Amino acid sequence: MNAASQWRSDMARRLVPHYAAYPHVEAVVLLGGAARGWADSYSDIDLVIYWREPPTEAERRAVIQTLGAHPGDFGDTFATQPDAHLRYWWEEYYLTGDADTGLKIDIGHHLSADMDAVIEAVTRHDDVHPLKHEMLYSIKRVQAFYGKDRVAGWSRAAGRCPESLARHLVEQNLRLPPFWMAAACIEREDWLLYSRILSEVGQRLLAAVVYLNREYYPGPKRQAYLLAELPIQPDVFNGRLNAVLRGDPREAPPGVYQLYDEVVALAQQHLPALNLDGAQAQFHYRRPRWDSPPTYLP
């Protein structure tokens, strides 16, 4: 754990008693970069409070007032989240200053029963919802300050991504549109479209590698740390992926094709039941160039 993570963790621990004092609180965890040991100067403190029963607005505001913190945004996701098990309450506040000068504290309030339901949906029913996968990835990497046994049970239950689900998502992420359009964008100097295509391919390859390792994909944030945990990946995958994203666009397509083919080969090796029939041919398809009219017109 680096120094930036350590002092954030220490500060988060001091906030825990203010939440654990409520009888319906079952667990309090620190997540994000601070929990995993690689926070930096931009990192805030992310705490999740798990409740047996819904928190009241008074309970949520009382902690902010007791701490003498500067309040920030305050709300919930009930109006915008159609999946009932993904709805939660949230607030932010600032210590030692306001929104311009203070340390930001992000608080999420979840029902423990919803975490139980999310784990069951993913591990038993192959639910593909990306937020649920992010929750399972995170619960295995939190610092549990309160309710450690409950959190440890969730971590065990999340386990590895089920093989059937991993296989489905590797197939989905490796069935990409033909990449010839990126080369066309380079010639046309359509840089916004080129960036979008390259970003999509990069994220899909990253997700495929994560699921190939039977892990849950948490999104592309902190890509290097994410990949450092995975034993199965192309050689120097992070560096090569960054090179095609940051390098000369005219040199990127060969590197992308090579990375794609290597990920496909690893997927076929480690998930033998995978069905990628036609996927490589589709990705490698290149539309014919017509620099002059054909010799025959009907």
Secondary structure, 3 states (H helix, E strand, C coil): CCHHHHHHHHHHHHHHHHHHCCCCEEEEEEECHHHHCCCCCCCCEEEEEEECCCCCHHHHHHHHHHHCCEEEEEEECCCCCCCHHHCCEEEEEEECCCCCCCEEEEEEEEEHHHHHHHHHHHHHHCCCCHHHHHHHHHHCCCEEEECHHHHHHHHHHHCCCCHHHHHHHHHHHHCCCCCHHHHHHHHHCCHHHHHHHHHHHHHHHHHHHHHHCCCCCCCCCCHHHHHHCCCCCCCCHHHHHHHHHHCCHHHHHHHHHHHHHHHHHHHHHHCCCCCCCCHHHHHHCCCCCCCCCCCCCC
